[in-house]
Amino acid sequence: MSHASVLPPLPPRPVPSTDPAGRDGRRTWLVLALVALAVVLLGVAAVRVLAGFASGASSPEQAVEDFLEGMAAEDGVASLAALSPGEARGADALQEAVEQRLASLDVDAAALAGEGLVASIEDLDLSSEQLADGVARVTVEGGTFVVEREDGAPIDVAETFGPLAMLAGLGLFLPFEGDDGWYASTPEEDVADSLADEPVELDRLEVPLAALWSYVAMPFSWSGDDLEDGADEGADVDTTFLVVRHDDRWHVSIVGTVADVVARVTEAPAPDFAALATALDAAESGDRAVGATPDDAIRLLVESFGDGQVTDVLDALPVDLVGGLYPFASALQDLVDSDGLALDLAVTDLATTQISDANGLVRLRVDRLAAEGTAVEGAHSDDVDLVLDGSCLTVEGDEECLPADVVDATTIDGLVLTLVEVEGGYQVDPLATLYDNLATVAAELPEAWLTQLLGDPTDGERTPVGTGTTTVTFDEAGAALLEVPAEAGDVLSVAVEADLDTLDFYAPSEPDLPIYEGTASYGVWEDRPEGAPTVAVAYVGEPGDQLVHLQLAEASAAELAVTVTVGEVPTVAAGEEIALQHGTWGVAMSETADTEGWSTADVTGPGAMSTCVEGGPCVDLVLAVGPGVRVVEHAFEDFGAPRGEEAYDLPRADATLAGAEDGVLATSLVDGELEVALDVATEGWVLLDVVNHIEDGDLVVTVLDADGEEVDYADAGLEHDDEWLDLELDPGTYTIVVELYDDAGDPTGDVDLLLS
C-alpha cells in the first residue's frame, strides 16, 4: 500500500539538540532556513538548483519534462534551463551568496536538502495545445512524483515532513488510499490531529501530477469565493504549464502558469494569448518601451503608471519576465479599474550611481529620485510629491527611513535596482532586483538576525535566571531567551525598561508554541508611560524551566537589566486598586466570575488582564503599570447596557454623545461606517458601549481626538459581538468611529451607542 502527498519533498526536520544552550539546533535551523529560502524562491528542490541561465528546449513538452525531471533529480541547472529567461535572471548572485554563507557554517547544503530521500517521476504523459504563435499550454495527462528513502525504510511523515500539518490548515490534504484508488477526503482540521495522534509511516509518497493544481485550488473551492458555477464541491483544474518561445527555444513561464491557473479557477475574462505573441514580436524587433540609458528606464517605469493602463506597465518591463501576464491584461485591468485609483507621476530629479555592469545586467544605487503628479481616486484628485533620498522616502512631507539597525548591519542603505540590457536600451528588472537584494541579505545579515527572521525563537542561546534583577545580554538581533524555573500555580512576571516587540512565554514541553492563555502584557508594541517598564505576566501551568523570549523593538545588541519574579501574588476583588508592589508596577490575581471558561472582567487605567479560552478554568491575572488600576466586572446578560455609578467607583466626566437621548443613540451604519461626536465638558471617565445588531458583522470602535489622533480603540474580533471602552478623557471634542471589520456584514446594519 502506498499513500500520496500533494507536496514536493521538504527538507527533513533537524534532530533536536542536546546542547543545553541550543546552539547546535539554532545553527541547524539557520542552515535549513537558508536552503528553504533558495528552494521557495525558485520553485526547485535544493540549493544547487540556483545556477546558470535558461537555455530552453526544442518543444513545449520537452521544456515541461525538463523542468519536472530537474526538480525530481534535484538538478537545478536542468530546472532553471527550462524556465523563461527573465524568471531565472539574476539567480546566480543569490546562489553565490547562499553558497558562501552555507560554506561559512561548514555545512553541506546539498546533503541537507532531502538527505536520505530519493525523488523520481514515473509514467509522465504530456500533451500540448498551441494558443498563439510562440505560446503553448502543456497539460500533464498522467505521471507520478515519487519520494522514497534510499535505504528502503518507511518514511515517517510527521518527522520528515513536519511542516505538512501546518500547511494542512492552509487548505491541503493528507490523502489516503481507498477502495477507488487514490483520493483525498480528510478535512483540514483532522489532518493535524491524525499526524499528532499516531505516527504515519509510508513505504513511499506519491504525488499524482495530473491532480496537482486541483489541490492547490482547494482553498478557493472551500471558500466558494470567485469560483465558476458548480466548482463549490471542489475545483477540478488540470495541471498545466504555460510555455513561451524565446529566441527559438521553449521555456516554462511560472508567472504565466500561475496567471493561467488562477484565470481558469476564477471568473476572469477570456485570456488573449495573441497579445503575448505580439509582445514577443515587438521585443525581437526592438519595438518596445525601453530607456536609452538606465536612468531613462527608471523614469519610464515610474511614469508608466500615469494613465492607469496595465499594458503600459507591462511594456516597461522585460517581456521574458512579464510576458506570461499579457494574455490576462484585461483581468488585471478590471482589478485596477475596480479600485478607481490612478497615479500620474513625472520624475523631476534623478541621481544614480552605477555599481556594476556585467552579463547584460546593470546595478544602480538610486541616490535621489523626486517625482510629482496627481493621485486620482474616483472623482477626487490630490497633488502628490515624493522624494527618495538615500534610505529615506518622503511622501507629502511624511518621511519614512530604513531602520538604522538594518543600515548599520548591512550595506543596504537605499534602493538598489537591477536593469537588463534589451534590444534598443534598458528596462528595470524587478525579479533580478529582488534576487540581488536577497543576496545582500543572505551574505551580510548577522547570524542572530537570520535566526530571528527565519528560525524558532526558542532555538537561541538560553540565559538561566531566577527571581530578582539580572543583566541580560541581547544578541545582534535584539533578542534574548530566558530560562526560568517555576512550579505549577506560580505567577511568573518579567519586566524590562525598554521598548519590546515581543515578550512571550513558552512551556517546557512545548518550546515551539507561545502560551497565550493566562498571560497579559503591557508596553509590547505600544507606548509605555514615562518611567514604566514593559511587563508581561503568565500563570504557570506546567512545572519546569519556563522559556521567555524577549525581542527589542530596535534590533541591536544590548545589555539590559531584566527583573523576574516567581511565586504567589495578592488576590483582589472587583473595584480594588492594584498595589504597585514592584515600585512602578504590580501584579495581582482577581476574584472575578468564570462563565464557561470566559473571563467576565477587565481593568481600568494603565494595565492589562489575562485572557482565557473556553474549555478550562479561567485565571485572571491583573497587571498594573501605574496607580488607579482596578478590576471591573460585568455580567454577560447585561453586557451592552448603560452602566451606572454602582458598577465602578470612578470619577465620571460630564460628557454628551451627539444625538443621544438619555445616553442612548440608536442608529445605523452608512456604507459600513458611522461617526458620532462626543463632547467632554469636564475631566473624568467615560464609559461607552456599542451594541452590535449586525448578525454577521464584526465591529471596530475607534476614539479620535480633535486632531484626528487615535485615543483608544476596541475590537473583540467576533461577529455579532458588542464592543465597549472605558476612557479617562480631558475636556474637548472627540469622534467615535464605528466600522465593519474587513467590510463583512450589512453595511447599513443597526448599532446602539450607550454612554454612562
Secondary structure, 3 states (H helix, E strand, C coil): CCECCCCCCCCCCCCCCCCCCCHHHHHHHHHHHHHHHHHHHHCCCCHHHCCCCCCCECCHHHHHHHHHHHHHCCCHHHHHHCECHHHHCCHHHHHHHHHHHHHHCCCCHHHHCCCCEEEEEEEEEEEEEEEECCEEEEEEEEEEEEEEECCCCCEEHHHHCCHHHHHHCCCCCCCEEECCEEECCCCHHHHHHHHHHCCCEECCEEEEHHHHHHHHCHHHHHHCCCECCCHHHCCCCCCEEEEEEECCEEEECHHHHHHHHHHHHECCCCCCHHHHHHHHHHHHHCCCCCECCHHHHHHHHHHCCCCCCHHHHHHCCCHHHHHHHHHHHHHHHHHHHHHCEEEEEEEEEEEEEEEEEECCEEEEEEEEEEEEEEEEECCEEEEEEEEEECCEEEECCEEEECCHHHHHHCCCCCEEEEEEEECCEEEECHHHHHHHHHHHHHHHCCHHHHHHHHCCHHHCCEEECCCEEEEEEECCCCEEEEEEEECCCCEEEEEECCCEEEEEEECCCCCCCEECCCEEEECECCCCCCCCCEEEEEECCCCEEEEEEEEECCCCCEEEEEEEEEECCCEECCCCECCCCCCCCEEEEECCCEECCEECEEEECCEEECCCCCCCCCCCEEEECCCCCEEEECCHHHCCCCCCCCCCCCCECCEEECCCECCEEEEECECCEEEEEEEECCCEEEEEEEEECCCCCCEEEEEECCCCCEEEEECCCCCCCCEEEEEEECCEEEEEEEEEHHHCCCCCCEEEEEEC
